[in-house]
């Protein structure tokens, strides 16, 4: 009999790459599993390939409303369901996950990001409030992780939460079988691409400033951003200049295949994430996707990032807050098309060999088996 598993998120996008594509669709193609996904977006319950999607209904706006209503709906709609395993993906749902565990259900919590460290990066919160909430979040997670098996998305996370009842690390590497088949004709102009959350913390403003400087000097360069963005970006003068002058395009959120196709049309990828505790010790998934698409990449000079691009000479590491260093790196690639091609080929070879989701899937299956046996 197939093992029934439900993945649960009230925060993530329905077509989230890690949850939908890497977990749910990969598992649903495996005869050993019967897979469902509970999501809260108001777009309806459907059957998608071999996957059952359960829509919990759109949640109210505002963090408190999402937290309260999200936990309530998950409990109300799923507590009577009889799945072999409940796989939770949001820190907002740790409370209901804990209740499910106390009711005897087999639970896995997937830690995508270091939530306590992420709180410290919130610019809209006073410093004291950030520190207090971060401490409360960490102590709460430490307590709950003593009862619930945990999947860490980064090697560094376990160091912050050493006391778990059961854990493994499933790195967020790209799906080789999906990214590898993406093809795209290069644009007429030299184009840089970025795919992911488009915000200040992930380097958007630094990138725009660097390209604006190069355009003013007469270099024919463009940039495309693929991912959700909001008023934090659109309210800035440099965003408005980039649209008016025509050298930047913001596509917004696209399905993964569409986003990768847009990136394949570019000449180089960007991963100039700013100096945030959550980024420094975390693998940038976009870097591996760029590598599989044969794109040389400009990355932040964090030790983890630098090691990857220097290992196979497939990119350039820069100080992420330095417009001048980003400019110089772009100019190096812009003036060296042959080097770009060679970097791209080396990157793809290394990513296919070492940094693909397929290498992580066997670890996931082993962990599920262990949880089902020991819970």
Phi, psi and omega in degrees: 000138181290145177281124181271128182229135173240128174265137189230127175210134173251002185247320188282155174298143181307320182259034175306133188296313183293312186286305185286303190281313185282314180277292194296310184288326177294315179293322183290341175277354182261124183298346181284347188229147170244113194245138173232158177228122175261123185224157182234084181226358178074012183264003173097154177274136182213168170259123184236109189055237179263014187252137174263121178257122178254118179269120180277358180095145181297139182268158177294158177285155181100139186297317182294317179297317179297319181295307184294307184291322179299313178296319180298314183292320178299314180297310184298316188271342186243345186296330181270352179286150184243076174269152175292329185212136178247117185251106183267146184238358185238135173300333177297339184256011181297329180296311180290328176298318178296317178299317179301319180296319180294336177276002176094006179279151178275124189237145167229134173251131182257113183267094182289321183222158176280092188302315178301320177290325180298323179302323183294344181268355184289113185285340183275357183252144174298152185301314182298319179296319179299312181296319180295312180295323179297317179295316179298316180298318182293315181295322179295315179296319179301319179295310183293324180293346174287346182243340187242129174299143187234138168255120175267137180273353179221149178298328186286340188293324183297331178298327179278338181226071186287339185260084177242150180291328180195136182207161169210170176242122176244102185289149188272054180285156183285160178281105182302316185295336180268313184290325185297334183271357181284131177231153178198137176285134181295146178292163181295320179265156174297122187232133174261149181228148175226137179228123182148192176296127184262099181206175184296318183298333181261016168093010185301313184293319177300316179298313180298319179296318180297315182290323177300318178299316182291321178296319179297334179273003175098005180278135185271084187231142176231167177219143175238140177243129181239110181151165183294139177218162184217198186297336176306325179266312187292340180277353183277150180296322184290328174298312182297322177296317184296324178287316181297318183276346170085014181258002177228142176232131178247110184275343187075193182286131175235159171299151185309313182298322179292318179296316179297324178296319176296319180295324181296339178279350182273169178262339180202157180250158182237133174218060184265061181290145184280171189286080182243141181304330182284341183263324189303321184253015183245136176297130175277104184304324181301327179300315181291326175295317177300318181298317179294334178272007179064037178255126169295151189228140172262120186235161172295148185274034172294144183309319182295317180291313183301317181301319182295310185286331180280334180303321181236013179052059182241013180185186182231131178263135183226158169292116191293341180266000183261108176300322182297316180293321178295318176303310183297321179294317177299316182296323178300314180288321181300322184267001184227070183301325180294318178297321178302314181297317181293318176300317181299317181294318179295319180297316181297317180301315182290319181295318180295327182281321195237333192238056179236153180299329182303328179286342181266339188298321180296326177296321179297313181298319179296321181292316176304314180299319180294318179297318182293331180277327188258342184289000000 
